[in-house]
């Protein structure tokens, strides 16, 4: 199962085997999505990104507090692969991709959904 935290502790990712998905949450971000957080998450907090295998990534909205886990640290420059996903930890952020053309970048200063 894919599960890790970045060396800064700001981003935590976890695979969801039953849903065949990956979700990453971020503690501190300096960016806003187009139209602001409320456009994408009207009754919840925008906490990160999520992607199901074979589908486009999207913003992750949560209504509960996400408690930090005891996930292993994925060093900058390293990757982890499981369940059809590969994620790379880099100083600008985490990039996750599925076995196709779907991926996202989640970082403190920037994001990208593809």
Secondary structure, 3 states (H helix, E strand, C coil): CCEEEECCCCEEEEEECCCCEEEEEECCCCCCCCCCHHHHCCCCEEEEEEEECCCCCEEEEECCCCCCCCCCEECCCCEEEECCEEEEEECCEEEEEECCCCEEEECCCCEEEC
